[in-house]
Amino acid sequence: MRKIVVVYQSKYGATKKYAEWISEELSCDLFERKNIKLADLEPYDTIIYGGGLYAGGVSGIDIVTKNFDQLSNKNLILFTCGLADPMDKENTDSIKQSLNKVLTTQMQNKIKLFHLRGAIDYAKLSIAHKAMMAMLYRMINKKDYDSLRIEDKEFISTYGKAVDFTDRSTILPIVSYIQKL
Ligand SMILES: Cc1cc2nc3c(=O)[nH]c(=O)nc-3n(C[C@H](O)[C@H](O)[C@H](O)COP(=O)(O)O)c2cc1C
């Protein structure tokens, strides 16, 4: 019997929602990253890590990268949760480019990657995040609209609003990948 765990780090709750859905579907354990140590992962042979995307980086991914040597004998699955639409290859390519900076080739070969779409409510952002988004908005808004990437056009159109793209059905490829292991 496989022992599976979902570990997540989520600031505003979208990644948490996906992590909970995946653990429900697989009837497996679920931990928030801040509540576990490497030793807690020892009993599992399949680890699913989910983190929100912040300026291209996956929050909390260092639990996988720093401990890769100890985890590399396990099945490793990573899901990102961001606002950019993962159905669009331009967006997933840009996430992969950012991940190239933190994942070695060996890690990339070992870790199965999935991208899920999150949510944002500008009214609920921390002051620092509001400021970051405002700066980004001003930067993108200065550019010629037609030359913008899809991700940036969507950012402009959703800026300041509350949008929620979380969708339980989008976890199915992750669930079926794990069920086939
Ligand atoms: C400061 C900031 C930076 C963000 N950067 C990205 C990004 O680079 N790519 C992306 O797709 N989404 C980005 N987002 C959107 C978040 O990834 C999205 O809100 C996600 O649902 C957050 O997950 P969480 O609620 O689990 O933390 C950003 C949001 C904030 C507030």
The ligand as an ORCA input file, in Angstrom:
! r2SCAN-3c Opt
* xyz 0 1
  C       2.867     39.624     -4.863
  C       2.236     38.586     -5.715
  C       2.964     37.998     -6.739
  C       2.369     37.030     -7.569
  N       3.100     36.466     -8.571
  C       2.516     35.559     -9.401
  C       3.246     34.975    -10.482
  O       4.425     35.234    -10.685
  N       2.596     34.114    -11.295
  C       1.289     33.782    -11.100
  O       0.740     32.997    -11.881
  N       0.576     34.287    -10.055
  C       1.161     35.164     -9.214
  N       0.462     35.688     -8.157
  C      -0.885     35.189     -7.884
  C      -0.857     34.057     -6.836
  O      -0.054     33.025     -7.271
  C      -2.287     33.548     -6.629
  O      -2.986     34.553     -5.918
  C      -2.345     32.215     -5.900
  O      -3.682     31.782     -5.859
  C      -1.781     32.334     -4.499
  O      -1.868     31.108     -3.852
  P      -2.087     31.041     -2.274
  O      -3.407     31.731     -2.011
  O      -2.184     29.607     -1.963
  O      -0.916     31.701     -1.637
  C       1.028     36.633     -7.334
  C       0.307     37.220     -6.282
  C       0.891     38.186     -5.477
  C       0.088     38.783     -4.377
*
